[in-house]
Amino acid sequence: MNNSPQINSSLELRPMNKRGMTNARSLRELIVLFQVLALITVLFLHPEIPYTHRLIFSVGLVGGVYLTNLYTPKFTNGDNYILLIALMLFSIGSIMIYRLEPTLAVKQVIWLLVGVLAYFATYFMLKLIRGWEKWGVAYFILIFVLFIVTLVFGSVRGGAQNWIIIGGENGISIQPTEFIKIILVFLIAYHYANYEKVKEFSFRGFKIGKYLLMGSIYLFIGMLFLQAELGTAIIFYGLLFLNQFIYEEDKKLLLLNLGLAVIGAIAAYILFDHIKIRVHTWLDPWSDIDNTGYQITQSLFAIGSGGFFGTGIGMGQPELIPRAYTDFIFSAICEEMGIFAGIGVIMLFLILVYRGFKISLSQKNRFFSIVALGISMSFAIQAFIIVGGVLKLIPLTGITVPFVTYGGSSIMASFIALGVLQYTSEIIPGSEDMDAEGE
């Protein structure tokens, strides 16, 4: 008898019917309408940009998003709404990036094409290869190797050693932690999908199996401390804590985890000067508004000046926020598109996470059920951290907004994670056999 914690639900994901196909088609057309209306406005803001660049951006954005939404249902009978949501988020972010930095927006559209290819590659790889629930050691080793490579060859940006640059200074920059988050979800799923077997693992007569996942993740968090990449450490901790809350039999581990988190937070504050600055800036940004408090105060001014309906694209001053196209793109959206648009972005993430939870509850394969939950939690944690940061609810971190923020690694990792979620939205072959084996 399998005594491991279970999540039961009567929810089922079914292939899309005619009504569902009609709804998806309507949403696809609404996304195109939004893109066209936004492009009519934004393309005239930068007349100095070459016509070819504007053409690449326009055709790449509208064509890439439309064709991806059009042909995806032909490959999968799973949830056909999560991709629509992700591409709507991407469209909003790309329009705002073009408003702020047109040359980067062209690169962002290119990354969209790369991300879509990664999305399909991930989906078909999961579909063709079996045995993902058996490779826990491989997941651990892969994460460990990626951390070592980053520590040895990584470059420092924004105070954190979390970038690997290929091809010199003007080459391709890769942020390995964006991809490590996805592998970590698979490692957590392995632990709890094989919980009964893993918890019996012993060392010199002591059963340490149930501590293995916690120890592994805190090892990775320690490596993130060495990189001074504490924003990702929060995501790691959040994934561990939330999965423990749902699946862990020994609830004392939750208390231990909370205690270690408090110790880690205090240690980070003592060890890293930029963490002290961020905490002080969060508590009182107005005392040094021209220096350390400049970015967050400009963010608050931008959100406040936009009002409910925004100043209009091109009518605000979001460029006053340093690097608004990355950490503070949400503030720029609120200023020129309005607080209602900001609420819309939050609602899109809420719907995406809700559908991810529904996929998890409907999936009969326990391993992929936990994977779906972990991917959904990852999206939720990232969105909460960055939105909370720009609204001064929590201290700022260098976390990207999935699908919205500029960045190749972020876009690729987000679409890979979406490909995983797309696959788990289907009923995985062999699920019934796996369930029978555990009964």
URHU-V812751 format. One record per residue. N is the residue number from 1. RES is the residue in one letter. SS is DSSP state (A for helix, B for strand, O for the rest). PHI is phi in degrees with one decimal (* if undefined). D_CENTER is the distance of its C-alpha to the mean C-alpha in Angstrom with 2 decimals. Layout:
# URHU-V812751
{{N;RES;SS;PHI;D_CENTER} {N;RES;SS;PHI;D_CENTER}}
This chain:
# URHU-V812751
{{1;M;O;*;36.35} {2;N;O;-88.1;32.63} {3;N;O;-94.9;32.11} {4;S;O;-65.0;28.42} {5;P;O;-57.4;26.47} {6;Q;O;-125.7;25.75} {7;I;O;-114.8;23.84} {8;N;O;-108.1;26.13} {9;S;O;-158.0;25.68} {10;S;O;-89.3;27.84} {11;L;O;-65.0;25.02} {12;E;O;-136.1;25.09} {13;L;O;-93.8;23.15} {14;R;O;-112.4;25.88} {15;P;O;-55.2;26.18} {16;M;O;-66.3;26.04} {17;N;O;-86.3;29.55} {18;K;A;-61.9;31.29} {19;R;A;-64.8;30.20} {20;G;A;-63.9;26.53} {21;M;A;-65.0;27.00} {22;T;A;-64.9;28.67} {23;N;A;-62.6;25.89} {24;A;A;-63.4;23.30} {25;R;A;-64.0;25.77} {26;S;A;-62.7;26.22} {27;L;A;-64.0;22.54} {28;R;A;-61.0;22.45} {29;E;A;-70.1;25.49} {30;L;A;-65.7;24.17} {31;I;A;-62.8;21.18} {32;V;A;-63.1;23.83} {33;L;A;-60.9;26.04} {34;F;A;-60.3;23.47} {35;Q;A;-61.7;22.83} {36;V;A;-64.3;26.60} {37;L;A;-62.7;27.48} {38;A;A;-68.0;24.94} {39;L;A;-65.7;26.10} {40;I;A;-56.3;29.70} {41;T;A;-81.7;29.05} {42;V;A;-76.4;26.75} {43;L;O;-68.2;28.60} {44;F;O;-90.6;31.72} {45;L;O;-77.1;30.22} {46;H;O;-128.7;30.49} {47;P;O;-64.3;33.78} {48;E;O;-75.0;33.88} {49;I;O;-73.1;31.04} {50;P;O;-54.0;32.70} {51;Y;A;-57.4;33.08} {52;T;A;-62.3;31.58} {53;H;A;-65.1;28.28} {54;R;A;-64.8;28.19} {55;L;A;-67.0;29.10} {56;I;A;-60.5;26.40} {57;F;A;-63.6;23.72} {58;S;A;-65.9;25.22} {59;V;A;-66.6;25.99} {60;G;A;-63.5;22.80} {61;L;A;-69.3;20.61} {62;V;A;-66.6;22.87} {63;G;A;-66.0;24.02} {64;G;A;-61.9;20.79} {65;V;A;-68.1;19.01} {66;Y;A;-65.0;22.26} {67;L;A;-66.1;23.17} {68;T;A;-62.1;19.80} {69;N;A;-66.0;20.05} {70;L;A;-70.8;23.74} {71;Y;A;-95.5;23.79} {72;T;A;-58.2;20.85} {73;P;O;-60.6;22.99} {74;K;O;-74.7;25.67} {75;F;O;-101.9;23.71} {76;T;O;-137.0;22.22} {77;N;O;-105.6;23.74} {78;G;O;-87.2;20.60} {79;D;O;-71.1;18.45} {80;N;O;-99.7;18.86} {81;Y;O;-100.1;17.13} {82;I;A;-64.2;13.40} {83;L;A;-68.9;13.79} {84;L;A;-58.8;15.90} {85;I;A;-63.6;13.42} {86;A;A;-61.7;10.69} {87;L;A;-73.1;13.65} {88;M;A;-67.3;15.01} {89;L;A;-60.8;12.03} {90;F;A;-62.2;12.42} {91;S;A;-62.8;16.13} {92;I;A;-61.3;16.08} {93;G;A;-63.9;14.16} {94;S;A;-65.6;16.49} {95;I;A;-60.9;19.55} {96;M;A;-71.0;18.94} {97;I;A;-64.1;18.29} {98;Y;A;-62.5;21.59} {99;R;A;-60.2;23.26} {100;L;A;-90.2;22.39} {101;E;O;-140.7;22.51} {102;P;A;-56.0;23.85} {103;T;A;-65.2;23.93} {104;L;A;-70.7;20.22} {105;A;A;-64.4;19.63} {106;V;A;-62.9;21.67} {107;K;A;-62.8;19.59} {108;Q;A;-62.7;16.40} {109;V;A;-66.2;18.20} {110;I;A;-62.6;19.12} {111;W;A;-64.8;15.56} {112;L;A;-60.3;15.01} {113;L;A;-62.2;17.86} {114;V;A;-64.4;16.60} {115;G;A;-63.7;13.18} {116;V;A;-65.2;15.26} {117;L;A;-61.6;17.53} {118;A;A;-64.8;14.84} {119;Y;A;-60.4;13.76} {120;F;A;-68.4;17.47} {121;A;A;-61.5;18.21} {122;T;A;-63.8;15.72} {123;Y;A;-58.6;17.17} {124;F;A;-72.6;20.71} {125;M;A;-64.9;20.34} {126;L;A;-64.8;19.31} {127;K;A;-72.9;22.14} {128;L;A;-88.3;24.73} {129;I;O;-99.8;24.23} {130;R;O;-111.2;25.21} {131;G;O;93.9;25.06} {132;W;A;-61.5;21.37} {133;E;A;-77.8;22.30} {134;K;A;-109.8;24.92} {135;W;O;-106.6;23.17} {136;G;A;-58.1;22.10} {137;V;A;-63.8;24.08} {138;A;A;-64.2;22.63} {139;Y;A;-62.5;19.01} {140;F;A;-61.7;20.33} {141;I;A;-63.7;22.33} {142;L;A;-63.8;19.64} {143;I;A;-62.3;17.31} {144;F;A;-60.9;20.49} {145;V;A;-63.8;21.63} {146;L;A;-62.7;18.48} {147;F;A;-67.3;18.84} {148;I;A;-62.6;22.55} {149;V;A;-60.3;22.15} {150;T;A;-66.2;19.92} {151;L;A;-66.5;22.49} {152;V;A;-82.9;25.37} {153;F;A;-109.9;24.34} {154;G;O;-70.9;21.53} {155;S;B;-106.8;22.20} {156;V;B;-93.4;21.79} {157;R;B;-139.2;19.94} {158;G;O;63.0;19.62} {159;G;O;86.8;21.26} {160;A;B;-122.3;18.87} {161;Q;B;-93.4;19.75} {162;N;B;-133.3;16.45} {163;W;B;-126.4;17.34} {164;I;B;-114.8;19.52} {165;I;B;-104.4;21.61} {166;I;B;-109.8;23.39} {167;G;O;93.0;26.50} {168;G;O;82.9;27.55} {169;E;O;-62.8;26.59} {170;N;O;-99.3;25.85} {171;G;O;-83.9;24.12} {172;I;B;-86.7;20.60} {173;S;B;-102.5;18.15} {174;I;B;-122.5;15.58} {175;Q;O;-108.9;13.16} {176;P;A;-57.7;13.43} {177;T;A;-62.8;11.16} {178;E;A;-61.9;8.06} {179;F;A;-88.2;9.92} {180;I;A;-62.0;11.48} {181;K;A;-57.7;8.61} {182;I;A;-69.7;9.11} {183;I;A;-63.3;12.82} {184;L;A;-61.3;12.85} {185;V;A;-59.2;11.89} {186;F;A;-67.1;14.88} {187;L;A;-64.8;17.01} {188;I;A;-63.0;16.63} {189;A;A;-63.1;17.45} {190;Y;A;-59.2;20.41} {191;H;A;-59.9;21.72} {192;Y;A;-84.3;21.89} {193;A;A;-72.5;22.90} {194;N;O;-113.3;25.79} {195;Y;A;-59.0;26.36} {196;E;A;-61.1;30.10} {197;K;A;-78.6;30.66} {198;V;A;-66.1;28.38} {199;K;O;-69.1;29.82} {200;E;O;-84.8;33.29} {201;F;O;-64.0;32.57} {202;S;B;-129.8;35.06} {203;F;B;-135.5;36.10} {204;R;O;52.9;39.78} {205;G;O;88.0;40.33} {206;F;B;-104.5;37.36} {207;K;B;-76.7;34.64} {208;I;O;-119.4;31.37} {209;G;A;-56.4;29.18} {210;K;A;-72.5;27.30} {211;Y;A;-96.1;26.50} {212;L;A;-63.1;25.16} {213;L;A;-64.0;21.47} {214;M;A;-61.7;21.67} {215;G;A;-63.9;23.62} {216;S;A;-63.3;21.30} {217;I;A;-67.9;18.19} {218;Y;A;-71.2;20.42} {219;L;A;-63.3;21.67} {220;F;A;-66.0;18.24} {221;I;A;-64.1;17.77} {222;G;A;-60.8;21.23} {223;M;A;-66.2;20.23} {224;L;A;-65.9;17.45} {225;F;A;-63.0;20.35} {226;L;A;-63.4;22.39} {227;Q;A;-84.3;19.84} {228;A;O;59.9;19.63} {229;E;O;-106.4;15.80} {230;L;A;-86.6;15.63} {231;G;A;-63.1;12.34} {232;T;A;-67.3;10.66} {233;A;A;-60.5;13.69} {234;I;A;-64.8;12.83} {235;I;A;-63.8;9.60} {236;F;A;-57.6;12.02} {237;Y;A;-62.9;14.65} {238;G;A;-61.2;12.84} {239;L;A;-62.8;12.03} {240;L;A;-63.2;15.66} {241;F;A;-65.0;17.25} {242;L;A;-66.9;15.88} {243;N;A;-68.8;16.79} {244;Q;A;-62.3;20.08} {245;F;A;-59.9;20.79} {246;I;A;-86.1;20.58} {247;Y;A;-108.2;22.05} {248;E;O;-72.5;24.03} {249;E;O;-75.1;27.80} {250;D;O;-89.3;28.82} {251;K;O;-70.7;27.52} {252;K;A;-64.9;29.10} {253;L;A;-64.8;26.14} {254;L;A;-63.3;24.10} {255;L;A;-65.3;26.70} {256;L;A;-61.6;26.71} {257;N;A;-64.0;22.95} {258;L;A;-62.9;23.35} {259;G;A;-62.1;26.28} {260;L;A;-65.5;24.55} {261;A;A;-64.9;21.66} {262;V;A;-62.9;24.40} {263;I;A;-61.7;26.13} {264;G;A;-63.9;23.06} {265;A;A;-64.8;22.39} {266;I;A;-65.3;26.09} {267;A;A;-62.6;26.16} {268;A;A;-62.6;23.30} {269;Y;A;-64.2;25.24} {270;I;A;-76.7;28.43} {271;L;A;-82.0;27.30} {272;F;O;-115.3;25.16} {273;D;A;-64.8;26.77} {274;H;A;-69.0;23.68} {275;I;A;-71.9;22.39} {276;K;A;-59.2;25.79} {277;I;A;-62.6;25.58} {278;R;A;-65.3;22.25} {279;V;A;-66.1;23.68} {280;H;A;-63.5;26.94} {281;T;A;-66.1;25.35} {282;W;A;-63.9;23.39} {283;L;A;-71.2;26.71} {284;D;O;-152.1;28.86} {285;P;A;-72.6;27.53} {286;W;A;-75.5;30.80} {287;S;A;-70.7;32.99} {288;D;A;-136.9;31.73} {289;I;O;-66.1;30.54} {290;D;O;-86.8;31.60} {291;N;O;-126.4;29.68} {292;T;O;-65.2;26.97} {293;G;O;-91.8;26.58} {294;Y;A;-63.8;26.63} {295;Q;A;-64.0;22.94} {296;I;A;-70.5;22.15} {297;T;A;-67.9;25.51} {298;Q;A;-63.2;25.07} {299;S;A;-62.6;21.75} {300;L;A;-66.8;23.73} {301;F;A;-61.4;26.60} {302;A;A;-63.2;24.50} {303;I;A;-64.1;23.07} {304;G;A;-67.2;26.60} {305;S;A;-73.1;28.41} {306;G;A;-72.9;26.42} {307;G;O;65.6;27.66} {308;F;O;-72.9;26.73} {309;F;O;-110.0;27.17} {310;G;O;83.3;26.34} {311;T;O;-79.9;28.72} {312;G;O;102.5;28.02} {313;I;O;-63.5;26.18} {314;G;O;91.1;28.10} {315;M;O;-101.8;30.03} {316;G;O;-101.1;27.98} {317;Q;O;-131.5;27.43} {318;P;A;-66.8;23.70} {319;E;A;-67.2;24.70} {320;L;A;-69.7;26.25} {321;I;O;-84.7;22.85} {322;P;O;-57.0;22.31} {323;R;O;50.0;19.41} {324;A;O;-64.7;18.41} {325;Y;O;-77.5;16.40} {326;T;O;-112.0;13.72} {327;D;O;-63.9;13.35} {328;F;O;-114.1;15.66} {329;I;A;-65.1;15.01} {330;F;A;-63.3;14.77} {331;S;A;-65.0;18.28} {332;A;A;-63.8;19.56} {333;I;A;-62.2;18.58} {334;C;A;-64.6;20.38} {335;E;A;-68.1;23.36} {336;E;A;-96.7;24.17} {337;M;A;-102.9;22.82} {338;G;O;101.9;23.53} {339;I;A;-61.6;22.23} {340;F;A;-61.4;22.35} {341;A;A;-66.2;19.82} {342;G;A;-61.2;17.54} {343;I;A;-63.1;18.20} {344;G;A;-60.8;17.49} {345;V;A;-62.0;13.93} {346;I;A;-62.5;13.48} {347;M;A;-63.7;15.37} {348;L;A;-61.7;13.31} {349;F;A;-66.3;10.20} {350;L;A;-62.5;12.88} {351;I;A;-67.0;14.28} {352;L;A;-60.2;11.21} {353;V;A;-67.8;10.79} {354;Y;A;-59.2;14.59} {355;R;A;-67.3;14.95} {356;G;A;-63.4;12.67} {357;F;A;-63.9;15.02} {358;K;A;-64.2;17.93} {359;I;A;-60.3;17.13} {360;S;A;-61.0;17.05} {361;L;A;-69.1;20.32} {362;S;A;-86.5;21.93} {363;Q;O;-74.4;21.27} {364;K;O;-80.4;24.46} {365;N;O;-77.7;23.25} {366;R;A;-60.7;22.29} {367;F;A;-60.2;20.14} {368;F;A;-74.6;17.95} {369;S;A;-64.0;18.03} {370;I;A;-68.8;16.47} {371;V;A;-60.7;13.87} {372;A;A;-60.7;12.94} {373;L;A;-65.0;12.92} {374;G;A;-65.0;10.75} {375;I;A;-62.1;7.93} {376;S;A;-63.8;8.52} {377;M;A;-62.6;8.81} {378;S;A;-61.2;5.58} {379;F;A;-60.0;4.19} {380;A;A;-65.1;7.57} {381;I;A;-63.8;7.87} {382;Q;A;-61.8;5.60} {383;A;A;-63.4;7.41} {384;F;A;-64.0;10.49} {385;I;A;-62.5;10.75} {386;I;A;-75.8;10.78} {387;V;A;-66.4;12.83} {388;G;A;-62.7;14.99} {389;G;A;-67.8;15.56} {390;V;A;-73.1;16.84} {391;L;O;-91.4;18.90} {392;K;O;64.4;20.37} {393;L;O;-83.2;19.59} {394;I;O;-137.6;18.22} {395;P;O;-61.2;18.65} {396;L;O;-69.4;16.55} {397;T;O;-134.6;14.08} {398;G;O;-92.4;12.71} {399;I;O;-86.0;8.97} {400;T;O;-89.2;7.52} {401;V;O;-89.7;6.65} {402;P;O;-53.2;4.38} {403;F;O;72.7;7.71} {404;V;O;-105.5;9.90} {405;T;O;-70.7;10.40} {406;Y;O;-69.2;12.82} {407;G;O;149.1;12.21} {408;G;A;-66.3;12.84} {409;S;A;-62.1;10.80} {410;S;A;-64.1;7.52} {411;I;A;-65.2;8.83} {412;M;A;-61.3;10.16} {413;A;A;-63.3;7.46} {414;S;A;-64.4;5.41} {415;F;A;-73.5;9.00} {416;I;A;-62.7;9.97} {417;A;A;-61.0;7.70} {418;L;A;-66.6;9.19} {419;G;A;-62.1;12.45} {420;V;A;-62.1;12.43} {421;L;A;-64.0;12.03} {422;Q;A;-61.9;14.71} {423;Y;A;-64.4;16.98} {424;T;A;-70.6;16.81} {425;S;O;-74.1;17.80} {426;E;O;-91.6;21.12} {427;I;O;-78.7;23.79} {428;I;O;-72.3;23.62} {429;P;O;-56.8;27.13} {430;G;O;89.2;28.86} {431;S;A;-62.5;27.11} {432;E;A;-63.2;30.52} {433;D;A;-62.6;31.99} {434;M;A;-67.7;29.35} {435;D;A;-65.0;29.92} {436;A;A;-63.3;33.66} {437;E;A;-65.9;33.51} {438;G;A;-85.8;31.89} {439;E;O;-83.6;34.46}}
